[in-house]
Amino acid sequence: MADSCPTVEVLADLAALPADDPRRRHVQDCPRCRARLLDYQDFLAGGAPVSAASLEDALDRLDAALRDATADPGPAPALPRREALPLRPVWRATLALAAVLLLAVAVTPLLRDALDRGGPRELRLRGQTPTVALALRPARWTADGALVLGWSPVPGADAYTVHLLDAALNPLGARDAGAGTQLTLDAAALRALLPDGGDFMVWQVEALSGGDPLAMSPPESLVLPVPSNPSRE
């Protein structure tokens, strides 16, 4: 009998408790105590008066027989009721982890396929108009110091606006590019945008459809040439 198994006196008290009493949980989970309790109840049901010594001796013999019968490991005994086997926390955690892994395996290919089909997309808040990708082309300089900005066309767009910002992302101005996909700023226009002689600028293109925003490119930075060397390829 294990150290946690009740004594004969406690077992006799447990026999008088209702079957769903929590104090009987060990007896329900322990095959040895459950068998002892059932035999004890059968013994009492016989109606014959017994002495405490006889009861103690009978229980000891029963315990010895059970100990001999369970000495070799064997298949786990059948449990009496499903409700007596609450799902242990370790199993709950294991099942939860398995569910998360299955969800990840199912969702990852869908996300990868969506990204492959749509390319880079701008994050947007709920309720905003869905956007499409707008990619910027590398800025280039002409021989006379003009800056040429270009971008990829967006399906459904009928106009584009180029937004220009300083190093602190403060707006410097906006230029309408019409329906084309290129905007040229000459040296004078660039000097007007940066009157303090700055040489760093950020640009971003917005696609419009009927005056409504359709797509916004990611911002791109560029360094302007110094006035003494206005040409840059």
C-alpha positions in Angstrom: 0.0 0.0 0.0 1.4 3.4 -1.0 2.1 6.1 1.6 -0.8 8.1 0.2 -3.3 5.3 0.5 -5.7 5.7 3.4 -5.6 3.5 6.5 -8.3 1.0 7.3 -10.0 3.4 9.6 -10.1 6.2 7.0 -11.2 3.7 4.4 -14.2 2.8 6.6 -15.1 6.5 6.9 -14.8 7.0 3.1 -17.2 4.2 2.6 -20.0 6.3 4.1 -19.3 9.3 1.9 -21.2 9.9 -1.4 -19.5 8.6 -4.5 -18.9 12.2 -5.8 -17.3 13.5 -2.6 -13.9 15.0 -3.5 -12.3 13.2 -0.6 -12.9 10.0 -2.4 -10.9 11.1 -5.5 -7.8 9.1 -4.4 -9.9 6.0 -3.9 -11.3 6.5 -7.4 -7.9 7.0 -9.0 -6.1 4.2 -7.1 -7.0 0.6 -8.2 -5.8 -0.9 -5.0 -7.9 1.4 -2.7 -10.9 1.1 -5.0 -10.8 -2.6 -4.8 -10.3 -2.5 -1.0 -13.3 -0.1 -0.7 -15.5 -2.3 -2.9 -14.6 -5.4 -1.0 -15.2 -3.6 2.3 -18.7 -2.5 1.1 -19.5 -6.0 0.0 -18.3 -7.3 3.3 -20.6 -4.9 5.1 -23.5 -5.7 2.8 -23.4 -9.3 4.1 -24.9 -8.2 7.3 -22.8 -10.4 9.5 -21.3 -8.6 12.6 -17.6 -8.5 12.5 -15.0 -7.3 14.9 -12.5 -4.7 14.2 -9.7 -7.3 14.5 -11.4 -9.5 11.9 -11.9 -6.6 9.6 -8.3 -5.5 9.9 -7.1 -9.1 9.2 -9.4 -9.4 6.2 -8.2 -6.1 4.7 -4.6 -7.0 5.3 -5.1 -10.3 3.5 -6.8 -8.5 0.7 -4.1 -6.0 0.5 -1.4 -8.7 0.3 -3.3 -10.5 -2.4 -3.6 -7.3 -4.4 0.1 -6.5 -3.9 1.0 -9.9 -5.3 -1.3 -9.6 -8.2 0.1 -6.2 -9.2 3.8 -7.0 -8.6 4.5 -7.5 -12.3 3.7 -4.6 -14.6 0.7 -5.1 -16.8 -1.9 -3.2 -18.8 -3.4 -0.2 -17.0 -6.7 -1.1 -15.4 -9.8 0.3 -16.9 -11.0 3.5 -15.3 -14.6 3.6 -14.0 -15.8 6.9 -15.3 -14.7 9.4 -17.9 -15.5 12.3 -15.6 -13.1 10.9 -13.0 -10.2 11.6 -15.5 -9.9 15.3 -15.9 -7.6 16.4 -18.7 -4.2 17.1 -17.1 -2.6 20.5 -17.7 0.3 19.0 -19.6 -2.0 17.3 -22.0 -4.0 20.5 -22.5 -0.8 22.4 -23.2 0.3 19.7 -25.7 -3.0 19.8 -27.5 -3.0 23.6 -27.7 0.6 23.6 -29.1 -0.4 20.9 -31.7 -3.4 23.1 -32.7 -1.2 26.1 -33.2 1.3 24.2 -35.3 -1.4 22.8 -37.5 -2.8 26.3 -38.0 0.6 27.6 -38.9 1.2 24.8 -41.4 -2.2 25.5 -43.0 -1.9 29.3 -43.1 1.8 29.8 -44.1 1.4 28.6 -47.7 -1.6 30.8 -48.1 0.3 33.9 -46.9 3.3 33.0 -49.0 1.1 32.6 -52.1 -0.7 36.0 -51.4 2.7 37.8 -51.0 4.1 36.1 -54.2 1.0 37.2 -56.2 0.7 40.7 -54.8 4.3 41.7 -54.2 5.0 44.3 -51.5 1.9 46.0 -50.2 1.4 49.0 -47.9 0.0 48.3 -44.5 -3.4 50.0 -44.0 -5.9 50.5 -41.3 -9.3 48.9 -41.2 -11.8 50.8 -43.4 -9.1 52.2 -45.7 -9.4 51.7 -49.4 -7.4 48.6 -50.5 -4.1 49.6 -52.1 -2.0 48.1 -54.9 1.7 48.0 -55.2 3.6 51.0 -56.6 7.3 50.6 -57.1 9.8 53.4 -57.5 12.6 53.3 -60.1 16.1 54.5 -59.2 16.4 58.3 -59.5 18.9 59.6 -62.1 20.6 62.8 -63.0 20.9 64.5 -66.4 24.0 66.2 -67.7 22.5 69.6 -66.9 21.8 68.7 -63.3 18.1 67.9 -63.6 16.7 65.1 -61.4 14.5 62.5 -63.1 12.1 60.4 -60.9 10.3 57.4 -62.3 7.9 54.7 -61.0 5.9 51.7 -62.3 2.4 52.2 -63.6 -0.5 51.2 -61.4 -3.6 49.6 -63.1 -6.6 51.9 -62.9 -4.5 55.1 -62.0 -5.2 58.2 -64.1 -2.8 60.6 -62.3 0.3 60.6 -60.1 1.5 63.0 -57.4 5.2 63.1 -56.3 5.6 64.1 -52.6 8.9 65.6 -51.6 10.1 65.7 -47.9 13.2 66.9 -46.1 15.5 64.8 -43.9 13.1 65.2 -40.9 10.2 64.0 -43.2 8.7 67.5 -43.2 6.8 68.2 -46.5 8.8 70.3 -49.0 6.1 70.3 -51.7 4.2 68.1 -54.1 4.4 67.9 -57.9 1.6 66.7 -60.2 3.0 64.3 -62.8 -0.3 63.8 -64.7 -0.9 60.3 -66.1 2.8 59.7 -66.9 5.2 57.7 -64.8 8.1 60.2 -64.7 8.8 63.6 -63.3 11.8 65.9 -64.0 13.0 68.6 -61.7 15.6 71.0 -63.0 18.4 72.4 -60.9 16.5 75.6 -60.2 13.5 73.7 -58.9 15.7 71.6 -56.6 17.4 74.7 -55.2 13.9 76.2 -54.5 12.9 73.1 -52.6 16.0 73.3 -50.4 16.7 77.0 -50.0 19.1 76.3 -47.0 21.4 74.4 -49.2 20.5 70.9 -47.9 21.6 67.9 -50.0 19.2 65.2 -48.7 15.6 64.6 -49.8 12.9 61.9 -49.5 10.4 61.3 -52.3 7.2 59.3 -52.5 4.7 58.7 -55.3 0.9 58.6 -54.9 -1.3 57.0 -57.5 -4.8 58.5 -58.0 -8.0 57.3 -59.7 -10.7 60.0 -60.3 -9.0 62.1 -57.6 -9.1 59.3 -55.0 -6.0 57.7 -53.6 -5.3 54.3 -55.2 -1.7 53.4 -54.1 1.2 55.0 -52.2 4.8 53.9 -52.8 7.3 53.4 -50.0 9.5 56.5 -49.3 12.9 56.6 -51.0 15.8 58.9 -50.1 18.3 60.5 -52.4 21.3 62.8 -52.0 21.5 65.9 -54.2 24.8 66.9 -55.9 26.7 69.8 -54.4 26.2 73.1 -56.4 29.8 73.1 -57.6 29.3 69.8 -59.4 25.7 69.8 -60.5 25.9 67.0 -63.0 25.6 63.4 -61.7 24.8 60.2 -63.5 
